[in-house]
Amino acid sequence: KSPYINATVTNDTGAAVTLLEVDYPSASFGHELLAAGATYPYRFKILGSGTAKVSWTDVAHKEHTSTGPRLHEGQQGQLTITLTPAGAQWSDQLTP
């Protein structure tokens, strides 16, 4: 069985966000619009190593970026990103 990450991005900013993008080693995923209170699940495999990053645009058209944990090839588990008015909160339960 191939190792993978179950990622979840939740929008707790109080308003819709646009141009959501999550970058991870060797690829990225995203969504054009994430409504207030909505959750976006995504499953991916890590190839290589590097730092995760999330970026999004708020209702006032301000761009936000947040750096997350360092990810390594072969890791598996859960990665949770919660977007808030103050920025992004990261939580992970990853095993090598």
Protein Blocks (a to p, Z undefined) as FASTA:
>chain_A
ZZddddddddfeopacehiacddehiacddfbdcehiacddddddedjdddddddddfko
pacddddddddehiacdddddddfkbccddddddZZ
